[in-house]
C-alpha cells in the first residue's frame, strides 16, 4: 500500500474530486474513482455506499498495479 499522507491539499482535492462510479459496479458492490490533480496521490478510490468513509489513495504506479491485479483476477474471492 502507498504511504500517502492526507494533507490539507489532498483533503481539499477529495472534497471537490470528480468521482465516477465504475461501469462494472453492481447495486451492492459499487466503487467510485477520482483522479487527483496534484501531490503524491494520483487516484482516489472509495465505496459509493459510504461516501464519507475511508478513501484509498494511490500513486500512479500503485494504481496501475491495482488495475493490473484486478484484470488478472488477483483479488477474486472465488
C-alpha positions in Angstrom: 0.0 0.0 0.0 1.1 3.5 -0.7 2.3 5.7 2.1 0.4 8.9 1.1 -0.4 11.4 3.8 -3.8 13.0 3.9 -2.6 16.6 3.9 -5.0 19.6 3.7 -4.2 19.8 0.0 -5.3 16.1 -0.5 -8.4 16.6 1.6 -9.4 19.7 -0.4 -8.9 17.7 -3.7 -11.1 14.9 -2.3 -13.9 17.3 -1.4 -14.0 18.6 -5.0 -12.9 15.5 -6.9 -14.9 14.4 -10.0 -16.0 11.0 -8.6 -17.1 8.4 -11.1 -18.8 5.1 -10.5 -17.3 2.0 -12.1 -19.3 0.7 -15.1 -18.6 -2.8 -13.6 -20.3 -2.0 -10.3 -23.3 -3.8 -9.2 -26.1 -2.5 -7.0 -24.5 -3.8 -3.8 -20.8 -3.7 -4.9 -20.1 -0.1 -6.0 -16.8 1.7 -6.0 -16.1 5.2 -7.2 -12.8 6.5 -8.5 -11.5 10.1 -8.9 -8.3 11.4 -10.5 -6.4 13.8 -8.3 -4.5 16.7 -10.0 -1.5 17.4 -7.7 0.6 15.8 -5.0 1.7 12.3 -4.4 -1.7 10.8 -4.8 -2.9 10.4 -8.4 -6.1 8.4 -7.9 -8.6 8.0 -5.0 -11.0 5.1 -4.6 -14.0 4.8 -2.2 -17.1 2.8 -1.5 -20.1 4.6 -3.1 -22.3 3.4 -0.2 -20.1 5.2 2.3 -19.0 8.4 0.6 -17.9 9.9 3.9 -15.9 6.8 4.8 -12.4 5.7 4.1 -10.7 6.6 0.8 -7.8 4.6 -0.7 -5.1 6.8 -2.2 -2.8 5.5 -5.0 0.2 7.0 -6.7 0.4 6.3 -10.4 2.5 3.2 -10.1 0.3 1.8 -7.3 -2.9 2.5 -9.3 -1.6 0.8 -12.4 -0.5 -2.2 -10.3 -4.0 -2.4 -8.7 -5.7 -2.3 -12.1 -3.4 -4.9 -13.5 -4.1 -7.2 -10.5 -7.9 -6.7 -10.8 -7.8 -7.6 -14.5 -5.7 -10.7 -13.8 -8.1 -11.9 -11.1 -5.6 -11.3 -8.2 -8.4 -10.1 -6.0 -11.1 -12.5 -6.9 -12.7 -14.2 -3.9 -13.7 -17.5 -5.7 
